[in-house]
Amino acid sequence: MRQHEDKKQYKELIQIGVPIFSQSKTLASDGVGKQDIELAQTFLARAAENANPTVWGSYWEHIFIASELGKHIAESAQTHGGKISAYEVEFLLFLHEIGRLVSPGDYLGNELITQRFLVEFGLAKSLVDCLPSTMALMKQAEDLKLSGEQLQEKVPLSTDQEKQVADYFAGLSFTQRIINLADNLGKRDANGLFDLAALYHYLQTQEYRYEEIEESTPDRLTAARPAGAFLQMKIVSKTIEWLNQMQVDVGEILRTLCNFDPKFILIVRHGELENPKAIVYNRDSVMRPEDVLHLNTQGKEQMEELAQVIGERKFHCTALLVSPETRTRESADILARGLGLEPVVTDDLEEVYAPGPYLEGMTTSKWLQIHGNVYDTNRWGNYHHETPKEIVARMERAFRTIKERLGVGETGIIVSHGDPIAYLVNYLATGKIPPPDTLKSSHFSTKGQGVVVVLDPHGNFFTTYILNPSPKKKNPSVST
């Protein structure tokens, strides 16, 4: 089943990517420009919306940090006479992990899927080949035949082994060296951006992040992973030495990017409800106390599962805003317990003020029968229902409030209702307020669903996708 889903997503992302990259005027001739960077970002954003990837939050951190780091290093190298295209480096780093959008847990499979994507998008082979190959590095690591003591750095490399490492490094193009360096250092941990010590720990613990490997990966390469980590550290160190000789200060560039990171806002719709009278409900303040709705068993389980998924994806959640309605507060309380947060109630996230159907005693079956539209002023004008423009204004205010509370790489959560969430997400994605009759056909959350909004490091909307549970498969979702 999982392989079938992967193939389906792969084909869908090909259909997204081909027309996007066909707009490029330079890729066919190997020359990458600013327009191509924008195309790469456009593809990533649309691919996420389509694939609803089960990646960790650190996936997006890595993509943004690595591409920015690679760009700055390449620009500095250009200044000092290096024949390197900063656009090319940045472009490839934006796309170097797109295989994970389809199959997040693959160790080497990601590289193969990414290459297939880029070729099918129509990128020149010479450009695709500028991506450094993890498979080639693993094979070289295997050929080193490192002893256990050498892996532990208790015994130095032999003269022949040193030559093999030097020859491998010399065989890498300037672009491959910089991309490889940015890929390895373009990550963040609890202490900030990676340095060599953090990278060493990361590489040494990769066994715990990749519990299983694709069946297509040769066993000998699986066994070579510790040697691959050893060789990778050697190549990273040699790259930094090479850049130092070109007067490129990698440490200083990393310091300038210390606060360069995306942020995330998870927009959650309350869970399924106990509604024995099948009423068309509204705000608690509109309804009689005995009609106020509560989560049912399924709704509580939805929130528990969502809290678990948020934790598994390693989103660093620091703030939680919630609508004052009982159903949303119950949902937020479950999320708060699971994530160690304190909910803050705000009226900006309230249900749409549309009391008409409830006050007229309308049932859900009748509502569906008449294709109800609470924004129809001819039908509901006497009740002074809230307008879409008013809804967007207050929801956007809540969005800005939680956004301003977030630090580097942090995640905020807002818990609200169907229509308000849909209006907000559609407005964030398009800059337009959709008409009521199309609202449920685009970016409309089901009960109990969480939506990830990715904000780029400048605080601008980048993409959105549904936070689905990980499918049952042999490879776990991992960070990059």
C-alpha positions in Angstrom: 0.0 0.0 0.0 2.8 2.4 1.0 4.7 1.8 -2.3 1.5 2.4 -4.2 1.0 5.8 -2.4 4.6 6.7 -3.0 4.3 6.1 -6.8 1.0 8.0 -6.9 2.6 11.0 -5.1 5.7 10.7 -7.3 3.6 11.0 -10.5 1.6 13.9 -9.1 4.7 15.8 -8.2 6.1 15.2 -11.7 2.9 16.7 -13.1 3.4 19.8 -10.8 7.2 20.1 -11.5 7.3 19.8 -15.3 5.2 22.9 -16.2 6.9 24.9 -13.4 10.4 24.3 -14.6 9.4 24.5 -18.3 9.1 28.3 -17.6 12.9 28.5 -17.1 14.8 30.1 -19.9 18.3 29.1 -18.6 18.3 25.6 -17.2 18.6 23.8 -20.6 21.8 25.6 -21.2 23.1 25.0 -17.6 22.9 28.7 -16.6 20.9 29.2 -13.5 19.4 32.6 -12.6 17.3 34.3 -10.0 14.1 33.3 -11.8 15.1 29.6 -11.3 15.4 30.1 -7.6 11.8 31.4 -7.5 10.7 28.4 -9.6 12.4 26.0 -7.2 10.6 27.6 -4.3 7.3 27.6 -6.1 7.7 23.9 -6.8 8.5 23.1 -3.1 5.5 25.1 -1.9 3.0 23.4 -4.3 4.6 20.0 -3.8 4.0 20.3 -0.1 0.4 21.2 -0.5 -0.1 18.2 -2.8 2.0 15.6 -0.9 1.1 16.5 2.7 4.6 15.2 3.6 5.3 13.4 6.9 8.6 15.1 7.3 9.8 16.6 10.6 9.7 20.4 11.0 13.5 20.3 10.7 13.1 19.4 7.0 12.0 22.9 6.3 14.6 24.4 8.6 17.3 22.5 6.7 16.0 23.5 3.2 16.0 27.2 4.0 19.2 27.3 6.1 21.3 25.1 3.7 20.2 27.1 0.6 21.0 30.4 2.3 24.3 29.1 3.7 25.4 27.7 0.3 24.5 31.0 -1.4 26.5 33.1 1.0 29.5 30.7 0.8 29.4 30.7 -3.0 29.1 34.5 -3.2 32.1 34.9 -0.9 34.0 32.4 -3.0 33.1 34.3 -6.2 34.4 37.5 -4.6 37.7 35.8 -4.1 38.0 34.5 -7.6 36.2 31.2 -7.4 34.5 30.1 -10.5 31.2 29.2 -8.8 27.6 30.1 -9.5 25.8 31.2 -6.3 22.5 30.8 -8.1 23.3 27.3 -9.1 24.3 26.4 -5.5 21.2 27.9 -4.0 18.9 26.4 -6.7 20.2 22.9 -6.1 20.1 23.2 -2.3 16.4 24.1 -2.4 15.8 20.9 -4.4 18.3 18.5 -3.0 15.9 16.8 -0.6 12.7 16.7 -2.6 12.7 12.9 -2.6 11.7 13.1 1.1 8.4 14.7 0.2 7.5 11.3 -1.2 9.4 8.9 1.0 10.8 10.7 4.1 12.5 7.8 5.8 14.8 6.6 3.0 18.5 6.8 3.7 19.9 6.6 0.2 16.5 6.3 -1.6 16.0 10.0 -1.2 19.0 10.7 -3.4 17.7 8.4 -6.2 14.2 9.8 -6.1 15.5 13.4 -6.1 17.7 12.7 -9.2 14.7 11.1 -11.0 12.6 14.1 -10.2 15.2 16.6 -11.5 15.7 14.6 -14.7 12.0 14.3 -15.4 11.6 18.0 -14.7 13.8 18.6 -17.7 16.9 19.9 -15.9 20.2 19.4 -17.8 22.1 16.3 -16.7 25.2 18.4 -16.2 23.3 20.4 -13.7 21.8 17.4 -11.9 25.3 15.9 -11.7 26.4 19.0 -9.6 24.6 17.4 -6.6 27.2 15.5 -4.6 26.4 11.8 -4.4 26.0 10.1 -1.0 26.1 6.8 -2.8 29.5 7.6 -4.2 30.7 8.8 -0.8 29.6 5.5 0.8 31.3 3.4 -1.9 34.5 5.4 -1.3 34.2 4.9 2.4 33.8 1.2 1.8 37.0 1.2 -0.3 39.0 2.8 2.6 38.6 -0.4 4.6 38.8 1.4 7.8 39.6 -0.5 11.0 37.5 -0.2 14.1 40.3 1.8 15.8 40.5 4.1 12.8 36.8 4.7 13.0 37.3 5.7 16.6 40.2 7.9 15.5 42.6 6.0 17.8 44.8 5.1 14.8 45.6 7.5 12.0 44.9 6.8 8.3 47.7 5.1 6.4 49.4 7.1 3.6 47.4 5.2 1.0 44.1 5.9 2.8 45.0 9.6 3.1 45.7 9.6 -0.7 42.3 8.0 -1.4 40.6 10.7 0.6 42.6 13.4 -1.1 41.8 12.0 -4.5 38.1 11.8 -3.7 38.0 15.4 -2.5 40.0 16.5 -5.6 37.4 14.8 -7.8 34.6 16.9 -6.4 33.7 20.1 -8.3 33.7 23.4 -6.5 29.9 23.4 -6.6 29.7 19.9 -5.2 32.1 20.8 -2.3 30.0 23.9 -1.3 26.7 22.0 -1.7 28.0 19.2 0.4 29.3 21.6 3.1 26.0 23.5 3.2 24.0 20.3 3.3 26.0 19.1 6.4 26.3 22.4 8.3 22.9 23.8 7.2 21.1 22.3 10.2 20.1 23.4 13.7 20.0 21.7 17.1 19.1 22.9 20.6 22.4 24.9 20.7 21.9 26.7 17.3 23.3 26.2 13.9 25.6 23.3 13.4 29.3 23.5 14.0 31.8 20.7 13.4 31.2 19.2 16.8 27.4 19.2 16.3 27.9 17.6 12.8 30.2 14.9 14.2 27.5 14.0 16.8 24.8 14.0 14.2 26.7 11.7 11.8 27.7 9.4 14.6 24.0 9.0 15.7 22.5 8.6 12.3 21.9 4.9 12.9 19.2 5.8 15.4 17.4 8.0 12.9 17.4 5.5 10.1 16.3 2.2 11.7 15.9 0.5 8.3 17.1 1.0 4.8 15.4 0.5 1.5 15.6 -3.1 0.3 17.3 -1.9 -2.8 20.2 -0.6 -0.8 23.1 -3.1 -0.9 23.9 -4.6 2.5 27.6 -3.7 2.1 26.7 0.0 1.9 24.4 -0.3 4.9 27.4 -1.7 6.8 29.6 1.2 5.5 27.5 3.9 7.1 29.9 4.4 10.1 32.8 4.7 7.5 30.6 7.1 5.5 30.2 9.3 8.5 34.0 9.2 9.1 34.7 10.2 5.4 32.0 12.9 5.4 33.8 14.6 8.3 37.0 14.4 6.4 35.5 16.0 3.3 33.7 18.7 5.3 37.0 19.6 7.1 38.9 19.6 3.8 36.2 21.9 2.2 36.6 24.4 5.1 40.4 24.3 4.7 40.0 24.9 0.9 37.6 27.8 1.5 39.9 29.3 4.1 42.6 29.3 1.5 40.2 31.3 -0.7 39.7 33.7 2.3 36.1 32.5 2.8 35.2 32.6 6.5 32.6 29.9 6.9 32.4 30.6 10.7 31.5 34.2 10.2 28.9 33.3 7.5 27.3 30.9 10.0 27.2 33.6 12.7 25.3 35.9 10.3 22.6 33.2 9.9 22.2 32.4 13.6 18.6 33.7 13.6 17.8 32.6 10.0 15.1 30.0 10.4 11.5 29.4 9.3 8.6 29.4 11.8 5.5 27.3 11.9 1.9 27.8 12.9 -0.4 24.8 13.2 -4.0 25.6 12.6 -6.3 23.0 14.2 -10.0 22.5 13.9 -11.7 21.1 16.9 -12.6 17.4 17.1 -15.8 15.6 16.3 -18.8 16.5 18.5 -21.6 14.9 20.4 -24.6 16.4 18.8 -27.6 14.1 19.6 -30.2 16.7 18.5 -28.4 17.2 15.1 -28.8 21.0 15.5 -27.1 23.6 13.4 -24.9 24.9 16.2 -23.2 28.3 16.6 -21.3 30.2 19.3 -21.9 29.0 22.9 -23.2 32.5 23.7 -26.0 32.0 21.1 -27.2 28.7 22.4 -29.0 27.5 25.5 -26.6 25.9 28.0 -28.1 22.5 27.5 -27.4 22.7 23.7 -23.7 23.6 24.1 -21.7 20.9 22.3 -18.8 18.8 23.7 -16.2 16.6 22.0 -17.3 13.0 21.6 -15.1 10.0 22.1 -13.8 10.2 18.6 -13.1 13.9 18.9 -11.0 13.3 22.0 -9.1 10.6 20.3 -8.4 12.9 17.3 -6.8 15.5 19.5 -4.7 12.9 21.4 -3.5 11.5 18.1 -2.8 15.0 16.7 -0.7 15.9 19.8 1.2 12.7 19.3 1.8 13.5 15.6 3.0 17.0 16.4 5.4 15.6 18.9 6.7 12.9 16.5 7.4 15.6 13.9 9.5 17.4 16.4 7.7 20.8 16.1 9.0 23.0 18.9 5.6 24.3 20.2 5.7 27.3 22.5 2.3 29.0 22.2 -1.3 27.9 22.0 -4.2 30.2 21.2 -7.8 29.0 21.3 -11.3 30.1 20.6 -13.6 30.5 23.6 -16.1 27.9 22.6 -16.4 24.8 24.7 -15.6 22.4 21.8 -12.4 24.3 21.0 -11.3 24.7 24.6 -11.7 20.9 25.2 -9.7 20.3 22.0 -6.9 22.7 23.1 -6.8 21.2 26.6 -6.0 17.8 25.2 -3.3 19.2 22.9 -1.9 21.3 25.8 -1.6 18.2 28.0 0.2 16.3 25.3 2.6 19.1 24.4 3.2 20.8 27.7 1.5 24.1 26.8 -0.8 26.6 28.4 -3.9 27.5 26.3 -4.7 31.2 25.9 -8.2 32.1 25.0 -8.9 34.8 22.4 -12.2 36.0 20.8 -10.4 36.5 17.5 -10.6 32.7 16.9 -14.3 32.4 17.6 -16.9 30.6 15.6 -18.6 32.6 12.8 -21.3 34.7 14.4 -24.3 33.2 12.5 -27.2 32.6 15.0 -30.0 32.4 12.4 -30.2 28.6 11.8 -29.9 27.7 15.5 -32.5 30.3 16.6 -34.9 28.9 13.9 -34.3 25.4 15.2 -32.9 24.1 12.0 -31.5 20.6 11.9 -28.3 19.5 10.0 -30.4 17.4 7.6 -32.6 20.4 6.7 -29.5 22.6 6.4 -27.9 20.2 3.9 -31.2 20.0 2.0 -31.3 23.7 1.4 -27.5 23.9 0.7 -27.2 26.4 3.6 -25.2 29.6 3.3 -25.0 31.6 6.5 -23.5 34.5 4.5 -26.7 35.0 2.4 -27.9 38.4 3.5 -31.2 38.0 1.8 -32.0 34.9 3.9 -30.2 35.9 7.2 -30.0 39.7 7.1 -32.2 40.2 10.1 -29.7 38.3 12.3 -26.7 40.4 11.2 -24.5 37.5 10.5 -20.7 38.0 10.4 -19.2 38.7 6.9 -16.2 36.9 5.4 -14.2 40.1 5.5 -14.9 40.5 9.3 -13.9 36.9 9.9 -10.6 37.2 7.9 -9.7 40.4 9.8 -10.0 38.9 13.3 -8.4 35.5 12.3 -5.5 37.3 10.7 -5.1 39.4 13.9 -4.9 36.1 15.9 -2.4 34.8 13.4 -0.2 37.9 13.7 -0.4 37.7 17.5 0.9 34.2 17.7 3.5 34.8 15.0 5.0 37.7 17.0 5.3 35.4 20.0 7.5 32.9 18.2 11.3 32.7 18.4 13.7 31.2 16.0 12.4 27.8 14.7 9.4 27.8 17.1 5.9 26.6 16.4 2.6 28.1 17.5 -0.8 26.4 17.5 -4.2 28.0 17.1 -7.5 26.0 17.6 -10.6 27.3 15.9 -13.5 26.4 13.7 -14.2 25.2 10.1 -15.2 28.4 8.3 -12.8 30.8 10.1 -9.8 28.4 9.5 -10.7 28.0 5.8 -11.0 31.7 5.3 -7.7 32.3 7.0 -5.7 29.6 5.2 -7.2 30.6 1.8 -6.4 34.2 2.5 -2.8 33.5 3.5 -2.2 31.3 0.5 -3.8 33.6 -2.1 -4.2 37.0 -0.6 -7.9 36.8 -1.5 -11.1 36.1 0.4 -12.9 33.2 -1.4 -16.6 33.5 -2.0 -18.7 31.5 0.4 -19.9 29.1 -2.2 -16.3 28.0 -3.0 -15.1 27.9 0.6 -15.4 24.2 1.2 -13.7 23.3 -2.1 -10.3 24.6 -1.1 -8.2 24.5 2.1 -11.2 23.4 4.2 -10.2 21.3 7.2 -12.2 18.4 8.5 -12.9 18.1 12.3 -9.8 17.1 14.2 -7.4 18.1 11.4 -4.3 20.1 11.8 -2.8 22.3 9.0 0.9 23.3 8.9 1.6 26.8 7.8 5.3 27.3 7.0 6.6 30.8 7.3 9.9 31.5 5.5 12.8 33.0 7.5 11.6 36.5 6.6 8.2 35.8 8.2 6.4 35.5 4.9 3.9 32.7 4.0 5.6 29.9 2.2 3.3 26.9 2.0 0.7 24.9 3.9 -0.1 21.2 4.1 -2.2 18.8 6.2 -0.6 17.3 9.2 -1.5 13.7 8.6 -0.4 10.7 10.7 2.6 8.8 9.3 1.5 5.9 7.2 2.3 2.4 8.4 5.6 1.5 6.7 9.0 0.1 7.4 10.9 3.4 7.3 10.2 6.0 10.0 9.8 9.7 9.2 13.2 11.4 9.9 14.8 14.8 9.9 17.4 15.7 7.3 
